[in-house]
Structure formats: C-alpha cells, structure tokens
Amino acid sequence: MSKLSYKSRQATIEALKENQYDLFIIGGGITGAGVAIQAAASGLKTALVDMQDFAEGTSSRSTKLVHGGIRYLKNFDLEVVSDTVTERATVHNIAPHIPQPDPMLMPLYDEPKVTFNPLRLQIAMDIYDSLAGVKDTKYANEMLSKEEVLERQPDLMQEGLIGGGKYLDFNNNDARLVIENIKQANDDGADLLSHAKVTGFEYENGKIVAVQVEDKLSGETFTVKAHIVINTTGPWSDTIRQLDGEDDKPAQMRPTKGVHFVVDRAKLDVSQPIYFDTGEQDGRMVFVLPRENKTYFGTTDTDYTGDFEHPTVTQEDVDYLLKVVNHRFPKAGLTINDIEASWVGLRPLIDSNNASDYNGGDSGRLSERTFDELVTLFDGYGDKTVERATVEDKLQSISSNTSERGDASPSSVSRGSDLSVSASGLFTLAGGKLTDYRKMAKGAMEQVIPALTAITGKAFTLVQSATYPVSGGQFDPSAYDTAMDQFANIGAARGLAYGDALKLAKLYGSNMYRVLAYLPVAKDYAEKYDLPIDIAVSLIYAIEEEAVYTPLDFFARRTTLMLFQHDKMLAVKDGVRQVIVDYLDLDADIADAQAKALDEEIAKAELQYLK
C-alpha cells in the first residue's frame, strides 16, 4: 500500500503510463471518489485523475449538510425523501466520524407564499420521521409554539412568527468525506492523481481505449490505457463529453451557483441550525448554521454560465443574503465588513431536473383542493374510517406528479442524476445530490462491471458498499462518543492537550493512530516554525497521506481553517507554507507561486474586492 503523497507522485505517474486499467475515472469530487472506492474494493484495476486538488470544485463548496430534503415534502414527494433519508443513514454508518446528527429549527411566519404553514409542516415532519425511522426517538420532530421558538432563538424576528418545528438533519464536512473515500480507494490499490487534466481520448474501432492526460504541475503529457472510462466531473461533465468525438448528445448540465458567508458567532449567535423562508416571496429558503465558533449562512441558487473553476461572489449575492438574514435577525445588523470568509459552489444540476432543495422549484406545488383532500384522508385514517392503502395510493399519486426527475428515467441511478454511455463507450455519471453519492456510484458500477466483463472476460463481485467503511470510519457508528473519547485519550497519552486531541479524533476518526505516528517529526516542525502541535501533526499527516501539495489544499479542503477558523489560519499561514516547502523540498519559484495563490484565495474569501 503506497501513501497518497506528493512524494510518491512520480511513481503514480509511471504506474499510470505502464498499467492497463479496468476503470479510469475522470474527476475526484464526491461522485468520482464514490466510484473509486467501490471499484477498487471490488477488485478492479482502478485509476482516477482530477485537474485540481481532490474536492476542489463543487464537493468542498456545499452547504455542508447531509440534507434529508424535507422541503420535497411540500409536494409530498415521498420517494425522493425516503431515498434521501435512507441514504443519509447509510453514509453516516460508513463514515461515522463525518456526518453527525444536528436537529434543525424551522420557524414559521404568517406571510404570503411560504413553503410550510403549521399543518403542512406537522404532516411533513411526521412523514419525514417515519421515513427516517426516528419516530419515538430523541430525534423525533417537535411542533413548537412561538414562545418555544423564541426560547430557542430569542433574536429571531417576532413579527409574523406563529411557531415552528424541529426535525432531524445532519451536518457534514464535505471535503473530508471526499478525501476519506479517496484514501480508502488508495488503500485498496487504486492509482489516484490530482492536478492532472484529461485532454482527449484514443480509439480503436470507434471505442475509447486510452486517455490523454496532462500533468498540470510539470506540463508532461502521457497516455493511460483503460478498458472503461467514466466521466464524473460534475459541472464539467459536458466539457469532457465534448472531448469524445463519438458523443453526439446535446449538453445536459445546468449548473447553479450557491454562495455562503461566515461571520463570527458574536455577530450572529444561533443555538442550532435554522432553515427559513427568505421573506422575499421568491420561493427560496435559507440556512443559518453554527460551526465551531462561527456562524455561516446561505445559499443563493442561481443559474450560472461563467468560469467553472473560479466562480465569484457578486455584490448582488451579498446584498441578497444580508437582506434576508438581517430581516430574520433584526438585531444582527450585519454588513459586508462582518463577513470573515465566503465560498461559492456550483451545483451540477441536470437541465431537465426542475426540482431542487434550494432553488424553490415549484413545478408541482399542491393545490389547496389536493391538500384539503389529503388532510381529510389523514383525519379519516386517524379515526380508522380510512384504510392505510387509500392514503398511500393518494400519496403515491401526488408523488408521481411532483417528483424530482429520476424515478421514471431509465438512465437515472438516483433522484436527479443521469448515467449515460456514448457510442465510444464513455460513461458519464452526472447530477444527483451529495447525499446520494454512494448510491449513484453503486448504480454506475452495476453497469460498468458487465461492460468490463464483456470486454475482458473477467468476473467481478461488487462490494457491499452500504456496509463498507471509508478511511477513518472503522469503528462502531452507534458508539461515536465513546470512540472519540478513546481516540482523544490516546492523543492525550502522547502529550497532546485533550481538547486538541478530541478535535483531531473528530477530524480523522479511526485514522487517529496513523496521525499520531507523525508526532515526533511534527514536534520538530512545530518548534522550527512556531506552530501549535495539533496543526503541525495534522499538516504532516496530510502531506504524507492525504496528497496535500499546497497550503490551500490544507487550509481549505483537509481542515476547516480557511472557513471556520479564519483568524487562526491567518496566524499560522506562513508557518504552514514553510513546512510544506521544506518537507516537500519545493523550489523557490513554486514556493512563491503557492504563497501568491494562498494570498489571492484569502483575499477572495474575505471579499476584499467588494469591501
């Protein structure tokens, strides 16, 4: 087993040049990482490349939830929510150190065009709990009076507030979820390379047999032989399809831009995640969420046609989100100068998918008549005058008329996703939601393996991915607190402060043992460059086993320092940069370029160009 490190990068490139791969994956975000872990664990000779760092695109720029999709229940889209909450539980089980239960508060206002009124929300939450299997548990929903909502969050706008609800949702570290899948694929024998761009394909008899790759660090180009190639590049899916001369299908992606802002907890203190209508009567909802000692909020969800690699926050984005949040929190008085950090992500929607968690797609909103009929049926069921089958038939009828695209599409492997194969054999897996990544990968692999067997005659058995843990997830998910305490105590026994060790345990899970192995060398670098020991050991581990090459890789995608510990990041950025240069023996030109890129990204995250 080779380590996932820049130090072994050239050996990985040589392997890519020499080997014949069963499956070549283009794109190292959550979709590609999900395919890679299943392919490698199933015994396929697997390769993956990404033109940026792993998770640098969409997969590190989400709202950082494994979202249950309660909003779909405004249209009683039962199958979507059932799939989503079931898959959310699966992801929690295979990555138990990453997504964590974090109940959501939804205040309700007496305003036009709201998503839920109290009756609709109560019915939706009851269905949601039933589908999620949390009825009669500590995570069961609660309807709240106005007074109870304000007790939980006193500084919410009181005018028009009529009550609210509390239901289960999960927070998430999106970039960590990607890298843990990537690391497990590496442990299982996959060859994975970041900063490597696919530039074309080679064909025999009209079928793709090799991929042309450019190493973006050295400029070297090389060819990789593969029986099957799959495109998992998210917003870039159409770009890769255009490289395939045999793919004559029209463009299918409709990326939307989502913006999030981070402020200090002292500026906006929320007791738990909150999800509410914007008050703009635009059909949208916004999240406000606590994370570490900060509060972040978003998202916008607007169509985007600009530079996919460098989407930016506009003044319009700032004005919109500040207006919405200041409206719901009248005492906050947030301005652009309060924004410490920001991020912009592109959601890879399929063009024909009209439904969305965030963008207020109302293509199927229930009429009052249909809703009244549904309430009557629920009342009858409660009185035992209506059979359950009658209620289910009605709900199924509603669901089929308002569902997000996916259930009727033969090319779909999860809701809102699409799996296609071009005449040349190029697989493209696109769309979907982060929560569905494992299910999407499973659906793709169920078609890749027969195609591969037809080419090679080799038989493969697909891994049981629903029970196959990612790297760091090798502990009992039902004993999270106990496991974290055990891992933290091991760190404390090695000289770390218990609080620092606990943070590391929550970041790395069962990999805590591997992290602590680097303590001796980390102590030397911590002393040399005046770094806290917890950051130093995290950095050395990330360089050695998580393919960190730049300070941005470490700050933005291996830790939460860029977004949720921004002030701490500013204090240690020069030391971290120097450790990377020293440890990887980078030359002065590369060191200067990395320092410049870091400063530019910090300025962008701080919105200095708008302040």
Buried (B, 14 or more C-beta within 10 A) or exposed (E): EEBBBBBBBEEBBEBBEEBEBBBBBBBBBBBBBBBBBBBBBBBBBBBBBBBBBBBBBBBBBBBBBBBBBBBBBBBBBBBBBBBBBBBBBBBBBBBBBBBBBBBBBBBBBEBEEBBBBBEBBBBBBBBBBEBBEBEEEEBBBEBBEBEBBBEBBEBBBEEEBBBBBBBBBBBBBBBBBBBBBBBBBBBBBBBBBBBBBBEBBEBEEEBBBBBBBBBBBEEEEBBBBBBBBBBBBBBBBBBBBEBBBBBEEEEBBBBBBBBBBBBBEEBBBBEBBBBBBBBBEEBBBBBBBBBBEBBBBBBBBBEBEEEBEEBBBBEEBBEBBBBBBBBBBEEBEBEBEBBBBBBBBBBBBBBEBBBBBBBBBBEBBBEEEBBEBBEEBBEBBEEEEBEEEEBEEBBEEBBEBBBBBBBEBEBBBBBBBBBBBBEBBBBBBBBBBBBBBBBBBBBBBEBBBEBBBEBEEEEBEBBEBBEBBBBBBBBEBEEBEEBBBBBBBBBBEEEBBEEBBBBBBBBBBBBBEBBBBBBEBBBEBBEEBEBBBBBBBBBBBBBBBBBBBBBBBBBBBBBBBBBBBBEBBEBBBBBBBBBBBEBBEBEEEBBEEBBEEBEEBBEBBBBEEBE
